[in-house]
């Protein structure tokens, strides 16, 4: 049984759909996406059972959280899964507590990133870290999507080294068109840089706009929406185009000569994995496990540094190397097999069975 707060379009939802489609005997409990977010389950249904959890979502609302916890406990007692696998911070807390109350034999949690910095003021971040340390004691295995994500959490005292496992996300895309075909489909000429993702504060779309202003001869594509869409659109220079949510992200990535990530915090940036699979190198801030996927440059967060890095990557032919590296590291079969082995291990070794 997988539990996730919401299946908004992004890395965690994409990873989870791949798992649900590839292994038998899985179900999903999830909450609702927020206003302005696209629901991955509407774009690509996994074909396996799922149910909506009343009250479960991204925002902290005590009444809704208690209602969600009670629903989770009832469902887990009714369905009696062998393993509960939680994803994302809020569902990780409620799902793990519900699993222990319901007597589930084995509990796994995946960190698709972490909230140690970039999201909250220092006092709140310390409280989140303390909560994760306590929750780790209720968890049989902790999974990170990248080595740096694991190392950051271990350094913060979350879990013991023997609890941790790194499983990179498996990503699949339709075969992308050629760069020429993709640019023609979007009506583009000349050098193109793309950012694919939600427009929220931690993704720093303001930083993207600053980079675009420094490179007026480059077209910047923004594929995604979110609470900062209108603010970002209002501050954009004429060389920035907004595409909204796209189900054909392979076309966007293939049309770009460089993928750009300007975030303050990430786990394993799946948008850069997708770009690499389309033969597009990347420039990224030094966040999360970006160094584990980027063929291109990881650089300082200042717009001038990012713009200079974009110029350098545009001048190189790094696309083929990006595609080869991503195909080797982020294949779906390897990810699925790692999870199958993990579930067999925790169900065999759990003292609660």
FIRO-897373 format. One line per field, with one value per residue: residue in three letters; x, y, z of N, C-alpha, C in turn. Coordinates in pm, whole numbers, plus 50000, padded with zeros to 5 digits. Atoms other than C-alpha are relative to their C-alpha. Example, Ala and Ser with C-alpha at 12.3 -4.5 7.8 and 13.67 -1.06 7.14 Angstrom:
! FIRO-897373
residuo [ala,ser]
nu [50089,49918]
nv [49881,49881]
nw [50000,49994]
cau [51230,51367]
cav [49550,49894]
caw [50780,50714]
cu [50090,49923]
cv [50120,50109]
cw [50000,50073]
This chain:
! FIRO-897373
residuo [unk,unk,unk,unk,unk,unk,unk,unk,unk,unk,unk,unk,unk,unk,unk,unk,unk,unk,unk,unk,unk,unk,unk,unk,unk,unk,unk,unk,unk,unk,unk,unk,unk,unk,unk,unk,unk,unk,unk,unk,unk,unk,unk,unk,unk,unk,unk,unk,unk,unk,unk,unk,unk,unk,unk,unk,unk,unk,unk,unk,unk,unk,unk,unk,unk,unk,unk,unk,unk,unk,unk,unk,unk,unk,unk,unk,unk,unk,unk,unk,unk,unk,unk,unk,unk,unk,unk,unk,unk,unk,unk,unk,unk,unk,unk,unk,unk,unk,unk,unk,unk,unk,unk,unk,unk,unk,unk,unk,unk,unk,unk,unk,unk,unk,unk,unk,unk,unk,unk,unk,unk,unk,unk,unk,unk,unk,unk,unk,unk,unk,unk,unk,unk,unk,unk,unk,unk,unk,unk,unk,unk,unk,unk,unk,unk,unk,unk,unk,unk,unk,unk,unk,unk,unk,unk,unk,unk,unk,unk,unk,unk,unk,unk,unk,unk,unk,unk,unk,unk,unk,unk,unk,unk,unk,unk,unk,unk,unk,unk,unk,unk,unk,unk,unk,unk,unk,unk,unk,unk,unk,unk,unk,unk,unk,unk,unk,unk,unk,unk,unk,unk,unk,unk,unk,unk,unk,unk,unk,unk,unk,unk,unk,unk,unk,unk,unk,unk,unk,unk,unk,unk,unk,unk,unk,unk,unk,unk,unk,unk,unk,unk,unk,unk,unk,unk,unk,unk,unk,unk,unk,unk,unk,unk,unk,unk,unk,unk,unk,unk,unk,unk,unk,unk,unk,unk,unk,unk,unk,unk,unk,unk,unk,unk,unk,unk,unk,unk,unk,unk,unk,unk,unk,unk,unk,unk,unk,unk,unk,unk,unk,unk,unk,unk,unk,unk,unk,unk,unk,unk,unk,unk,unk,unk,unk,unk,unk,unk,unk,unk,unk,unk,unk,unk,unk,unk,unk,unk,unk,unk,unk,unk,unk,unk,unk,unk,unk,unk,unk,unk,unk,unk,unk,unk,unk,unk,unk,unk,unk,unk,unk,unk,unk,unk,unk,unk,unk,unk,unk,unk,unk,unk,unk,unk,unk,unk,unk,unk,unk,unk,unk,unk,unk,unk]
nu [50084,49928,50072,49937,50093,50073,49933,49976,49900,49866,49920,50056,50116,49953,49934,50100,50077,49916,50004,50134,50022,49899,50001,50135,50035,49983,50110,49957,50085,49948,50090,50035,49908,50046,50048,49891,49910,50051,50000,49934,50091,50088,49918,49953,50051,49915,50073,50007,50096,49959,50110,49972,50006,50062,49919,49857,49951,49871,50006,50023,50128,50016,50123,49989,49894,50055,50095,49922,49937,50103,50034,49888,50002,50112,49971,49891,50056,50090,49929,49891,49886,49873,49908,50043,49890,50045,49926,50016,49986,50123,50049,49904,50032,50131,50002,49920,50073,50115,49953,49965,50124,50074,49925,49941,49872,49878,50022,49893,50027,49908,49975,49979,49923,50019,50043,49904,49974,50064,50145,50052,49908,49915,50068,50087,49915,49951,50111,50018,49890,50028,50108,49949,49917,50090,50070,49906,50004,50118,49987,49906,49897,50010,49951,49973,49992,49864,49900,49988,50120,49974,49891,50051,50089,49917,49926,50097,50038,50122,49975,49865,49945,50049,50139,50010,49979,50015,50059,50029,50130,50006,50076,50024,50063,50011,49883,50013,49968,49870,50001,50056,50145,50061,50000,50099,50133,50027,49976,49879,49872,49891,49977,50118,49981,50132,50023,50124,50026,50099,49956,50014,49888,49874,49945,49938,50022,49942,49860,50008,50023,49876,49910,50053,49971,49858,49976,50116,50001,50039,50140,50021,50129,50044,50108,50050,50082,49986,50046,49921,50006,50031,49890,49886,50033,49997,49862,49918,49955,50067,49943,50051,50129,50066,50070,50096,49974,49989,49989,49894,49878,49887,49988,49939,49858,49929,49986,49903,49858,49956,50102,49953,50061,49958,50061,49929,50000,50050,49954,49944,50084,50046,50008,49869,49988,50079,49927,49884,50049,50031,49876,49983,49917,50064,49932,50077,49945,49941,50103,50035,49918,49986,49872,50010,50072,49968,49893,50002,49934,50062,49929,50055,50139,50015,50040,49886,49930,50085,50000,49870,49999,50085,49922,49896,50061,50051,49888,49947,50091,50005,50125,49984,49948,50108,50098,49938,49986,50132,50058,49934,50021,50138,50090,50114,49983,49912,50072,50104,49937,49951,50115,50045,49910,50021,50123,49975,49911,50064,50103,49932,49922,50071,50032,50142,50079]
nv [49881,49873,49884,49875,49892,49964,50047,49889,50030,49981,50120,50107,50063,50076,50120,50089,50062,50105,50114,50058,50069,50102,50107,50039,49999,49868,49905,49863,49905,49867,49888,49917,49895,49866,49918,49961,50113,50109,50130,50101,50111,49966,50003,50136,50089,50118,50124,50077,49936,49889,49934,49868,49991,49872,49914,50009,49908,49941,49902,50048,49958,50101,50078,50090,50098,50102,50077,50085,50105,50098,50074,50089,50112,50089,50069,50095,50113,50074,50060,50080,50016,50050,49887,49864,49922,49861,49907,49858,49978,50009,50137,50083,49995,50060,50138,50085,50013,50087,50137,50058,50018,50110,50125,50044,50066,49934,49862,49940,49861,49945,49857,49953,49879,49977,49865,49949,49859,49948,49996,49945,49928,50094,50065,50102,50104,50084,50083,50103,50095,50079,50092,50106,50089,50085,50089,50101,50113,50082,50038,50110,49956,49865,49998,49868,50007,49967,50014,49876,49991,50088,49948,49883,50044,50067,49896,49934,50094,50073,50141,50053,50036,50132,49989,49924,50059,49903,50053,49890,50016,50049,49904,50040,49899,50037,49963,49858,49964,49936,49860,49918,50023,49943,49854,49964,50021,49891,49873,49942,49999,49953,50074,50012,50052,50037,50040,50076,50020,49913,49864,49976,49918,50072,50021,49872,49949,49865,50018,50032,49875,49923,50062,49969,49859,49990,50071,49960,50068,50139,50018,50079,50064,50038,50098,50025,49896,49996,49874,49885,49987,49865,49913,50028,49951,49853,49951,50064,49929,50055,50127,50109,50051,50084,50107,50067,50142,50075,50145,50042,49930,50042,49901,49880,50030,50020,49870,49917,50030,50012,49998,49913,50016,49884,50022,49990,50132,50108,50133,50036,49923,50089,49926,50007,50137,50004,49924,50079,50111,49942,49952,49858,49978,49913,49911,50007,49960,50115,50040,50141,50094,49950,50043,50140,50013,49895,49993,49857,49931,49964,49876,49914,49962,49864,49999,49982,50128,50091,49956,50034,50145,50028,49967,50100,50127,49982,50006,50136,50104,50093,50076,50146,50050,49989,50107,50128,50006,50010,50130,50101,49983,49974,50091,50048,50137,50006,49945,50095,50116,49960,49996,50138,50059,49931,50048,50137,49995,49949,50092,50117,49969,49921,50072,49989,50099]
nw [50000,50006,49949,50041,49971,50120,50121,50092,50101,49949,49986,49918,50064,50117,49948,49941,50107,50058,49909,49999,50126,50026,49900,49961,49859,49940,50002,49972,49928,50027,49979,50116,50041,49967,50112,50089,50025,50083,49933,50085,50021,50111,50121,50024,49897,49992,50022,49876,49911,49914,49931,49947,49854,49962,49915,50026,50102,49967,49892,49863,49940,49894,50011,50116,49977,49911,50081,50090,49920,49963,50121,50032,49905,50036,50125,49980,49924,50089,50113,49942,50091,49945,49992,50031,50054,50001,50085,49967,49856,49921,50009,49928,49857,49973,50045,49911,49873,50023,50019,49871,49925,50063,49988,50127,49968,50049,50042,50079,50039,50099,50006,50136,49972,49856,49963,49903,50030,50120,49989,49876,49913,49925,49888,50056,50059,49889,49954,50102,49985,49879,50032,50086,49918,49923,50093,50048,49905,50030,50141,50021,50094,50053,50138,50059,50145,50041,49894,49924,49916,49885,49917,49928,49892,49901,49927,49910,49895,50036,50024,49992,50131,50043,50046,50123,50131,50108,50123,50094,50066,50137,50080,50139,50084,50141,50080,50035,50138,50014,49956,50107,50003,49880,50013,50101,49942,49907,50067,49941,50071,49917,49875,49913,49864,49946,49861,49985,49857,49936,49971,49857,49950,49987,50135,50034,50137,50011,50041,50142,50073,49997,50098,50133,50030,50034,50127,50082,50129,49975,49964,49879,49990,49865,50011,49866,49940,49856,49939,50043,50145,50046,49957,50086,50134,49998,49992,50102,50119,50120,50047,49918,50043,49901,50071,49913,49982,50125,49986,50093,49959,50083,50108,49941,49974,50126,50066,49926,50008,49861,49894,49891,49868,49920,49868,49873,49937,50084,49967,50129,50092,50107,50126,50064,50051,50124,50101,50044,50083,50130,50059,49968,49881,49902,49907,49877,49870,49929,49905,49996,50076,50137,50056,50039,50126,50097,50099,50028,49891,49873,49971,49896,50024,50052,50141,50091,50010,50077,50139,50058,50019,50116,50119,50022,50039,50136,50095,50004,50047,49887,50002,50004,49873,49901,50021,49962,49855,49937,50033,49919,49856,49960,50068,49922,49950,49883,49885,49961,49939,49867,49908,49975,49902,49872,49937,49954,49883,49877,49954,49945,49879,49901,49876,49969,50075]
cau [50000,50146,50044,50118,49968,49877,49960,50046,50253,50615,50886,50719,50396,50581,50797,50493,50296,50590,50593,50216,50223,50516,50460,50151,49965,49988,49727,49741,49591,49625,49476,49371,49590,49570,49407,49624,49797,49756,49672,49906,49628,49420,49709,49822,49614,49824,49545,49571,49331,49352,49136,49118,49185,48947,49143,49480,49670,49975,49858,49865,49510,49472,49109,49171,49490,49307,49034,49294,49476,49153,49067,49414,49393,49052,49167,49488,49299,49050,49300,49581,49874,50210,50396,50301,50527,50487,50600,50640,50662,50302,50186,50506,50407,50038,50093,50365,50167,49857,50058,50189,49847,49697,49970,50113,50413,50657,50689,50904,50938,51090,51247,51204,51389,51387,51262,51582,51633,51469,51111,51076,51223,51503,51279,51028,51304,51445,51100,51065,51406,51313,50990,51176,51424,51135,50950,51263,51231,50893,51030,51194,51375,51437,51481,51642,51621,51983,52305,52322,51964,52055,52378,52201,51942,52196,52401,52084,52046,51753,51779,52083,52314,52182,51826,51909,51887,51939,51711,51732,51397,51313,51190,51026,50925,50789,51062,51134,51132,51453,51557,51468,51122,51053,51155,50940,50641,50673,50756,51109,51437,51777,51905,51641,51654,51369,51246,50984,50821,50580,50604,50648,50885,51142,51183,51288,51120,51238,51594,51499,51368,51692,51890,51661,51714,52090,52051,51812,51913,51802,51439,51333,51046,50853,50641,50432,50195,50150,50075,50350,50245,50090,50362,50627,50452,50422,50797,50913,51116,50993,51224,51031,50743,50493,50356,50143,50113,50222,50160,50420,50720,50946,50869,50960,51284,51375,51320,51562,51935,51975,51751,51772,51706,51714,51581,51682,51608,51556,51574,51657,51538,51332,51283,51657,51647,51371,51572,51881,51679,51580,51945,51937,52220,52151,52261,52157,52205,52395,52094,52005,52131,52161,52527,52417,52216,52357,52561,52648,52722,52623,52703,52638,52284,52357,52190,52520,52682,52386,52378,52750,52708,52421,52644,52921,52688,52522,52866,52921,52765,52676,52338,52453,52653,52356,52127,52369,52434,52065,51960,52214,52130,51756,51603,51259,51345,51632,51414,51130,51363,51521,51177,51076,51385,51322,50964,51074,51346,51127,50846,51091,51285,51014,50983,50615,50512]
cav [50000,50333,50652,50995,51334,51419,51303,51643,51636,51594,51345,51157,51096,50986,50742,50602,50544,50350,50128,50077,49973,49736,49530,49327,49350,49726,49986,50361,50599,50965,51306,51587,51818,52189,52455,52525,52184,51912,51563,51294,51036,51227,51238,50880,50637,50346,50094,49975,50045,50381,50572,50934,51005,51270,51562,51453,51715,51937,52199,52147,52166,51995,51896,51752,51581,51401,51297,51167,50975,50807,50711,50566,50355,50218,50135,49969,49756,49661,49584,49443,49515,49345,49673,50038,50256,50630,50919,51294,51455,51490,51154,51008,51125,51032,50712,50579,50658,50492,50186,50136,50189,49941,49682,49673,49434,49649,50021,50194,50566,50734,51079,51228,51527,51684,51992,52067,52398,52619,52571,52695,52945,52795,52725,52535,52350,52230,52106,51918,51759,51650,51497,51305,51171,51039,50895,50712,50496,50372,50283,49960,50106,50460,50519,50821,50900,51017,50977,51344,51335,51039,51199,51525,51340,51115,51423,51568,51257,51103,50726,50503,50411,50053,50177,50364,50255,50472,50393,50643,50711,50520,50749,50658,50889,50844,50855,51226,51393,51531,51875,52020,51859,51969,52328,52336,52198,52481,52748,52806,52906,52975,52866,52748,52694,52516,52490,52224,52229,52392,52766,52784,52979,52703,52658,53026,53131,53484,53357,53208,53548,53712,53463,53521,53897,53840,53628,53823,53627,53296,53179,53050,52802,52760,52443,52430,52628,52705,52986,53208,53180,53524,53694,53523,53604,53971,53999,53816,53964,53911,53611,53400,53181,53016,52680,52580,52216,51983,51610,51591,51711,51510,51765,52054,51888,51789,52146,52282,52303,52334,52245,52494,52433,52739,52584,52649,52287,51960,51588,51411,51660,51436,51714,51705,51326,51363,51629,51408,51115,51349,51431,51773,51873,52087,52377,52363,52522,52299,52143,51792,51522,51748,51650,51288,51362,51676,51644,52009,52236,52266,52617,52894,53024,53381,53465,53581,53244,53051,53263,53212,52838,52833,53006,52751,52451,52594,52602,52228,51912,51734,51590,51239,51199,51320,51062,50772,50858,50902,50583,50384,50529,50599,50298,50183,49808,49868,50085,49832,49543,49737,49795,49431,49320,49581,49463,49100,49192,49395,49142,48861,49040,49237,49134,49232,48952]
caw [50000,49890,50070,49923,50005,49646,49296,49151,48835,48936,49024,49313,49122,48807,49006,49184,48864,48719,49030,49030,48666,48706,49023,49112,49441,49496,49584,49641,49895,49806,49877,49646,49443,49517,49303,49000,49009,48750,48880,48744,48783,48529,48282,48324,48526,48657,48604,48966,49253,49427,49672,49782,50148,50287,50430,50294,50095,50106,50356,50732,50871,51210,51159,50813,50929,51211,50967,50722,50995,51109,50750,50693,51009,50907,50555,50669,50921,50649,50373,50592,50358,50410,50353,50379,50166,50229,50011,50081,50423,50539,50406,50550,50897,50884,50688,50916,51230,51082,50981,51332,51491,51243,51308,50955,50956,50756,50687,50423,50356,50050,50068,49721,49863,50207,50388,50578,50399,50139,50258,50615,50862,51077,51378,51165,50981,51316,51418,51088,51138,51491,51363,51092,51347,51558,51259,51149,51463,51333,50989,50876,50576,50455,50082,49916,49547,49543,49738,49837,49967,50188,50308,50399,50606,50774,50867,51023,51238,51049,51076,51101,50817,50815,50750,50432,50070,49761,49466,49179,49012,48698,48426,48096,47816,47466,47204,47159,46820,46679,46797,46459,46460,46818,46752,46440,46636,46889,46634,46762,46605,46753,47097,47345,47723,47903,48259,48332,48675,48916,48961,49337,49559,49615,49237,49213,48886,48966,48923,48587,48475,48582,48373,48075,48103,48078,47761,47536,47224,47382,47398,47741,47766,48092,48097,48413,48627,48994,49240,49100,48735,48698,48900,48689,48364,48467,48530,48219,47936,47575,47524,47780,47657,47891,47773,48075,48175,47898,47875,47595,47796,47567,47293,47524,47634,47280,47157,47418,47378,47756,48051,48339,48707,48936,49259,49618,49711,49523,49575,49252,48986,48759,48506,48442,48410,48150,47968,47960,47823,47540,47474,47642,47878,48182,48394,48760,49097,49340,49512,49626,49395,49090,49046,49006,48692,48528,48213,48171,48465,48830,48942,49191,49226,49115,48783,48629,48709,48571,48255,48197,48244,47993,47739,47791,47764,47451,47290,47348,47206,47530,47429,47333,47654,47861,47704,47750,48116,48203,48024,48224,48566,48556,48387,48504,48519,48763,48987,48987,49066,49355,49506,49459,49648,49917,49977,49995,50245,50482,50484,50552,50824,51004,51372,51363,51126]
cu [50088,49911,50078,49898,49917,50083,50013,50112,50138,50068,49938,49884,50043,50066,49896,49916,50082,49998,49865,49972,50088,49999,49857,49977,50019,49870,50053,49893,50061,49894,49974,50112,49941,49953,50120,50099,49932,50016,50058,49905,49901,50076,50042,49956,50084,49927,49994,49908,50061,49875,50046,49980,49940,50093,50149,50037,50130,49994,49974,49871,49966,49874,50005,50104,49951,49903,50074,50065,49900,49961,50109,50001,49891,50032,50111,49954,49911,50078,50119,50116,50121,50098,49922,50124,49951,50095,49961,49980,49871,49941,50095,49972,49868,49997,50077,49933,49881,50043,50034,49876,49923,50074,50054,50139,50124,49967,50126,49962,50106,50008,50030,50079,49993,49965,50098,50034,49927,49850,49951,50102,50080,49930,49911,50081,50055,49889,49973,50107,49979,49891,50049,50090,49912,49930,50091,50000,49881,50011,50105,50113,49966,50066,50023,50014,50139,50095,50010,49880,50019,50105,49955,49915,50075,50077,49910,49950,49872,50037,50145,50046,49945,49854,49988,50030,49979,49945,49969,49865,50016,49907,49983,49928,49975,50127,49987,50023,50142,49990,49936,49847,49931,49994,49896,49858,49961,50026,50123,50115,50106,50015,49880,50043,49863,50006,49865,49977,49895,50060,49966,50129,50132,50064,50066,49979,50050,50146,50006,49982,50125,50101,49954,50031,50145,50032,49886,49993,49963,49851,49991,49857,49971,49880,49956,49916,50020,49962,50076,49994,49979,50109,50122,49976,50012,50142,50090,50038,49939,50054,49957,49861,49944,49910,49891,50039,50002,50008,50111,50132,50120,50019,50068,50149,50079,50022,50107,50143,50061,49877,50057,49922,50055,49959,50093,50011,49940,50037,50083,49914,49961,49989,50133,50030,49926,50073,50117,49959,49962,50124,50026,50085,49937,50099,49913,50072,50046,49907,49977,50098,50017,50130,49997,49928,50051,50119,49995,50076,49908,50078,49933,49862,49983,49965,50117,50076,49920,50000,50131,50010,49914,50076,50104,49940,49941,50110,50057,49893,49994,49876,50017,50051,49894,49903,50057,50007,49866,49937,50059,49960,49852,49901,49889,50022,50089,49931,49894,50061,50054,49886,49947,50087,49981,49875,50016,50084,49925,49890,50060,50061,49922,49968,49851,49915,49958]
cv [50123,50111,50124,50112,50040,49957,50115,49964,50035,49866,49890,49927,49915,49870,49899,49932,49889,49874,49929,49921,49876,49883,49965,50022,50133,50080,50135,50074,50138,50106,50074,50097,50135,50074,50045,49891,49898,49868,49895,49885,50029,49996,49859,49911,49873,49869,49909,50074,50120,50062,50135,50000,50135,50080,49998,50091,50061,50085,49934,50061,49897,49916,49900,49892,49887,49911,49906,49885,49890,49915,49901,49879,49901,49920,49897,49879,49914,49922,49914,49980,49944,50114,50128,50078,50143,50087,50142,50018,49979,49859,49904,49997,49928,49853,49907,49984,49906,49855,49934,49977,49879,49867,49947,49942,50080,50138,50053,50145,50045,50151,50035,50131,50015,50146,50065,50146,50039,50014,50082,50091,49901,49926,49886,49885,49907,49908,49886,49894,49910,49897,49884,49904,49903,49899,49889,49877,49909,49933,49891,50039,50140,50001,50145,49984,50036,49991,50125,50020,49914,50059,50122,49958,49924,50100,50073,49906,49924,49857,49961,49954,49867,50004,50050,49917,50111,49928,50118,49978,49941,50088,49946,50112,49941,50042,50145,50023,50055,50144,50090,49985,50064,50152,50045,49988,50114,50137,50073,49999,50049,49921,50007,49940,49972,49973,49933,49978,50096,50137,50033,50062,49924,49973,50127,50042,50143,49993,49964,50127,50085,49945,50035,50145,50020,49937,50032,49931,49853,49997,49908,49948,49965,49909,49962,50116,49996,50137,50123,50024,50144,50098,49982,50054,50153,50054,49951,50096,49935,49866,49881,49961,49903,49900,49935,49855,49930,49851,49945,50070,49958,50096,50126,49977,49987,50131,50085,49954,49983,49997,50078,49971,50110,49988,50029,49863,49900,49868,49952,50070,49920,50075,49998,49859,49988,50073,49918,49883,50047,50058,50148,50014,50106,50093,50007,50069,49874,49957,49850,49913,50044,49951,49855,49981,50096,49963,50142,50070,50015,50118,50077,50051,50140,49997,50015,49870,49901,50038,49965,49850,49959,50027,49891,49867,50009,49983,49859,49903,49889,49911,49850,49942,50005,49884,49865,49986,49981,49864,49890,50008,50001,49913,49951,49856,49990,50054,49902,49881,50034,50007,49861,49932,50062,49946,49856,50000,50044,49908,49874,50029,50071,49918,50004,49899,49884]
cw [50000,50054,49961,50015,49879,49879,49900,49904,50053,50021,50084,49934,49881,50043,50047,49893,49933,50088,49994,49873,49984,50098,50037,50150,50069,49991,50047,50078,49983,50028,49870,49967,50038,49875,49917,49971,49910,50075,49907,49969,49889,49867,49965,50115,50003,49975,50120,50096,50075,50062,50051,50151,50037,50093,49970,49883,50048,50126,50134,50054,50106,49988,49886,50024,50090,49923,49906,50075,50035,49879,49965,50092,49963,49874,50017,50081,49912,49895,50043,49903,50072,50023,49977,49958,49984,49918,50038,50149,50078,49995,50070,50148,50029,49963,50091,50136,49984,49986,50133,50086,49947,50005,49870,50026,49963,49944,49931,49971,49900,50015,49854,50000,50151,50022,50096,49974,49874,50008,50119,50069,50085,50113,49949,49941,50109,50051,49901,50013,50121,49973,49913,50077,50078,49909,49949,50091,49973,49864,49984,49905,49950,49862,49959,49850,49947,50118,50085,50092,50125,50093,50080,50120,50108,50085,50098,50109,49973,49963,50020,49865,49950,49954,49856,49875,49897,49877,49909,49932,49861,49920,49859,49928,49862,49925,49956,49852,49993,50046,49894,49994,50119,49992,49898,50057,50093,49938,50048,49900,50097,50128,50094,50133,50058,50148,50007,50148,50051,50028,50144,50050,49999,49865,49945,49853,49982,49954,49851,49917,49995,49900,49859,49960,49960,49865,49902,49865,50011,50036,50122,50001,50146,49984,50142,50046,50150,50053,49955,49849,49957,50039,49910,49859,49994,49999,49889,49888,49876,49953,50085,49951,50103,49928,50084,50024,49866,50031,49911,50035,49917,49882,50051,50023,49870,49925,50064,49973,50138,50089,50118,50126,50090,50146,50117,50068,49901,50065,49882,49895,49877,49868,49926,49949,49867,49887,49945,49913,49861,49933,50024,50125,50089,50068,50125,50114,50073,50112,49993,49925,49855,49936,49952,49867,49893,49913,49947,50110,50120,50053,50112,49959,49945,49852,49903,49981,49917,49852,49931,49974,49881,49871,49970,49952,49859,49895,49985,49947,50106,49999,49997,50132,50109,49986,50041,50152,50068,49974,50088,50147,50039,49924,50093,50048,50123,50124,50051,50072,50139,50100,50028,50104,50138,50070,50049,50128,50125,50048,50060,50137,50109,50125,50034,49925,50092]
